[in-house]
Each structure stands twice: as structure tokens, then as C-alpha cells.
Amino acid sequence: MYKAVTARLCALVCGMRQGRRDSGMVTSEYAMGIVAAVAFAVVLYKVVTSGAVSAELQGIVKRALDAKM
């Protein structure tokens, strides 16, 4: 029984390796990745340049520069 299970498992794993020839993304996947990255950058830019976040970031930088060692 052990040999049969091992043989079946090996056949499944080896078959999956041989059948999968996908080595990377296709052009449409690159395009979707770029669109997602740009959308994330736009949202991040809008958040960082908003009034409250901008004031808080300026406060953090000011406190860091005024810190005494």
C-alpha cells in the first residue's frame, strides 16, 4: 500500500511539473500590475498631501529637527 501511494503521489507531482510551463507574467498581467501600482500611488499621494496628514508630517519633521541629543 505504501508503494502504491508513493507512486501515485510521485505521478501527480511529476505531472504537475511537466504540465506547467508558465514561467512568468503575460503582457496583460503586467498591464494590470502597473495600473494597480499607479492607482495605489495616486491614493497614497492624495492621503499624504491632504491637510491633516501634511500638518502632522510637518510636525513630526519639526520635532525631529528640534530634538536635542
WOQUISUL-V645663 format. One record per pair of residues at least 12 apart in sequence whose C-alpha atoms are under 6 Angstrom apart, sorted by the first residue. I is the first residue (numbers start at 1). J is the second residue. Records with the same first field share a line. If there is no record, write none. Layout:
BEGIN
I = J  J
END
This chain:
BEGIN
none
END
